[in-house]
Amino acid sequence: MKIAIAGTGYVGLVTGVVLAHIGHEVTCVDIDKDKIEKLKKCECPIFEPDLPELMSKNFDKLTFTTDCAKVYTTAEAIFIAVGTPEKKDGSTNLSYVYTVADQIAKYAMRDCTVVVKSTVPIGTNDKIEQYIIKNLKHNISIEVVSNPEFLSQGTAVKDMLYGSRIVIGAETVKAKSIMSEIYKNLNQPIIFTNRRSAEMIKYASNDFLALKISYINEIANLCEVLGADVEDVARGMGMDPRIGDKFLRAGIGYGGSCFPKDTKALHWLGNYHDYEMKTIKAAIEVNENQKLRLLKKARKYYESFDGLTVAMLGLTFKYNDTRN
Ligand SMILES: NC(=O)c1ccc[n+]([C@@H]2O[C@H](COP(=O)([O-])OP(=O)(O)OC[C@H]3O[C@@H](n4cnc5c(N)ncnc54)[C@H](O)[C@@H]3O)[C@@H](O)[C@H]2O)c1
C-alpha cells in the first residue's frame, strides 16, 4: 500500500521503517530539513537498536521528504505521528496534529485513511475527522482511525515488530479492513474497537504503568523507615503473576517523554468532565515528591551544594547507547 507518515520522530520513523519492512511503499514527511537530509542519506537521526539496519535493508521502499503536498496527494493511508506535548495546565497541545490535518484537507486528492498514531485525548479522532471533512479541498472521502502506539524507546523496533497487540479504533467495516490489510504481515493480535476506546486504551495503559511506579516508590519510602529492603519486596511481589515484575523498580520517579504528560492529560480530561481521577492524581503527586526526597537525602550529607562536583549515573535508560 502507498503510505505516508507525518513526523519522523521515535514513533513516525520506526513505524515507517517497519511498514516498509512488511512490504509497503512508505514516504516519511517531516518539517525538520536537517533530519530529512540525514534520512535521505540513510543516516538514522536517533539511537534505536536495529533501526539503522532495518532502514538500510528496506531503503528501496522508503522515501524521505519535507514536501507534504506532493505526498498527501496520492497516499492511500496517511499516518499522523507528530508530537502532542503538554500545555502549562496539563492539557494536550494538539496544534501539530491539526497542522497535519489542515495539510491533508488541502492536498489529499484520493480517498484515504488517516491513521492517528500520536497520543491524543479521548474524542480527538472524532474531531479531527470532522475537521478534515469540513476543510477538504477536493471531492474525496476520508476516514480517521485511531491506532495508538505502545513502543518503548530503546526497544522500539522489537516492540513494533513483535508487539503484544495492535489496537485499532475504527468506526466502519471499510476502515477496519484497510487497517487489517496494512498490518497483515505482522503476526500480532489486533484489537478492534471504536476510536474513543482505542484512545483510552493508550492513556489507561501508560497511566497504569506510571501508577505502578509511584506505588513502588511509596512502598520504598516506607521500607526505608521500617528497615525493609524494597528490592527484595519488589522481587517477592513481582513473582506473583497477577502483579508481574515490570515497572516495580523504586527510584526517583518516572520521567521521559510520555508518562509525565500522559498522566497530566488524563487527569486534566477527567477534571474537565467533572470527574477527578484520584489514583492518577496520587501518582502525579508521589512522583513530584519523589524527586524532592532525593534532594532532601543529599541535604543530610551536604549543607550546601555550592562548588560540589556531582557524578550522575543512569542518565540514559538505553543500555546499549554508548554516546552518553
Ligand atoms: N516516544 C515514545 O516513546 C512514544 C511512544 C508511544 C507514543 N508516543 C506518542 O507518539 C507521538 C509522537 O511522539 P515522538 O516521540 O515520535 O515525537 P517526536 O517529537 O520525536 O517527533 C515528532 C516529529 O514530528 C515532526 N513534525 C512536527 N510537525 C510536523 C508536520 N506538520 N509534518 C511533518 N512532521 C512534523 C517533528 O519535526 C518531529 O520530527 C506523541 O503523541 C507521543 O506521545 C511516543
The ligand as an SDF file (V2000), in Angstrom:
LIG
                    3D

 44 48  0  0  0  0  0  0  0  0999 V2000
    8.3980    8.4710   22.0150 N   0  0  0  0  0  0  0  0  0  0  0  0
    7.7310    7.4500   22.5220 C   0  0  0  0  0  0  0  0  0  0  0  0
    8.3020    6.5940   23.2090 O   0  0  0  0  0  0  0  0  0  0  0  0
    6.2680    7.3010   22.2360 C   0  0  0  0  0  0  0  0  0  0  0  0
    5.6390    6.0600   22.4600 C   0  0  0  0  0  0  0  0  0  0  0  0
    4.2800    5.9340   22.1680 C   0  0  0  0  0  0  0  0  0  0  0  0
    3.5540    7.0290   21.7300 C   0  0  0  0  0  0  0  0  0  0  0  0
    4.1700    8.2340   21.5530 N   0  0  0  0  0  0  0  0  0  0  0  0
    3.3780    9.3530   21.0460 C   0  0  0  0  0  0  0  0  0  0  0  0
    3.6320    9.4880   19.6500 O   0  0  0  0  0  0  0  0  0  0  0  0
    3.6310   10.8710   19.2640 C   0  0  0  0  0  0  0  0  0  0  0  0
    4.9580   11.2320   18.6180 C   0  0  0  0  0  0  0  0  0  0  0  0
    5.9630   11.0580   19.5690 O   0  0  0  0  0  0  0  0  0  0  0  0
    7.5190   11.0700   19.1690 P   0  0  0  0  0  0  0  0  0  0  0  0
    8.2720   10.7630   20.4120 O   0  0  0  0  0  0  0  0  0  0  0  0
    7.7310   10.2660   17.9510 O   0  0  0  0  0  0  0  0  0  0  0  0
    7.6790   12.6290   18.8100 O   0  0  0  0  0  0  0  0  0  0  0  0
    8.9850   13.3880   18.2840 P   0  0  0  0  0  0  0  0  0  0  0  0
    8.9480   14.7340   18.8940 O   0  0  0  0  0  0  0  0  0  0  0  0
   10.1960   12.5270   18.4410 O   0  0  0  0  0  0  0  0  0  0  0  0
    8.7230   13.5260   16.6990 O   0  0  0  0  0  0  0  0  0  0  0  0
    7.7330   14.3090   16.1480 C   0  0  0  0  0  0  0  0  0  0  0  0
    8.1970   14.7160   14.7590 C   0  0  0  0  0  0  0  0  0  0  0  0
    7.1330   15.3580   14.0660 O   0  0  0  0  0  0  0  0  0  0  0  0
    7.6860   16.3820   13.2710 C   0  0  0  0  0  0  0  0  0  0  0  0
    6.6130   17.2930   12.8310 N   0  0  0  0  0  0  0  0  0  0  0  0
    6.0190   18.2970   13.5180 C   0  0  0  0  0  0  0  0  0  0  0  0
    5.0680   18.8950   12.7450 N   0  0  0  0  0  0  0  0  0  0  0  0
    5.0570   18.2290   11.5640 C   0  0  0  0  0  0  0  0  0  0  0  0
    4.3030   18.3470   10.3570 C   0  0  0  0  0  0  0  0  0  0  0  0
    3.3510   19.2800   10.1990 N   0  0  0  0  0  0  0  0  0  0  0  0
    4.5530   17.4940    9.3450 N   0  0  0  0  0  0  0  0  0  0  0  0
    5.5130   16.5440    9.4530 C   0  0  0  0  0  0  0  0  0  0  0  0
    6.2620   16.3910   10.5640 N   0  0  0  0  0  0  0  0  0  0  0  0
    6.0380   17.2110   11.6040 C   0  0  0  0  0  0  0  0  0  0  0  0
    8.7580   16.9700   14.1500 C   0  0  0  0  0  0  0  0  0  0  0  0
    9.6940   17.7270   13.4010 O   0  0  0  0  0  0  0  0  0  0  0  0
    9.3620   15.7090   14.7660 C   0  0  0  0  0  0  0  0  0  0  0  0
   10.4240   15.2010   13.9770 O   0  0  0  0  0  0  0  0  0  0  0  0
    3.2990   11.6450   20.5370 C   0  0  0  0  0  0  0  0  0  0  0  0
    1.9250   11.8560   20.5880 O   0  0  0  0  0  0  0  0  0  0  0  0
    3.7310   10.6980   21.6600 C   0  0  0  0  0  0  0  0  0  0  0  0
    3.0320   10.9150   22.8560 O   0  0  0  0  0  0  0  0  0  0  0  0
    5.5110    8.3840   21.7770 C   0  0  0  0  0  0  0  0  0  0  0  0
  1  2  1  0
  2  3  2  0
  2  4  1  0
  4  5  1  0
  4 44  2  0
  5  6  2  0
  6  7  1  0
  7  8  2  0
  8  9  1  0
  8 44  1  0
  9 10  1  0
  9 42  1  0
 10 11  1  0
 11 12  1  0
 11 40  1  0
 12 13  1  0
 13 14  1  0
 14 15  2  0
 14 16  1  0
 14 17  1  0
 17 18  1  0
 18 19  2  0
 18 20  1  0
 18 21  1  0
 21 22  1  0
 22 23  1  0
 23 24  1  0
 23 38  1  0
 24 25  1  0
 25 26  1  0
 25 36  1  0
 26 27  1  0
 26 35  1  0
 27 28  2  0
 28 29  1  0
 29 30  1  0
 29 35  2  0
 30 31  1  0
 30 32  2  0
 32 33  1  0
 33 34  2  0
 34 35  1  0
 36 37  1  0
 36 38  1  0
 38 39  1  0
 40 41  1  0
 40 42  1  0
 42 43  1  0
M  CHG  2   8   1  16  -1
M  END
$$$$
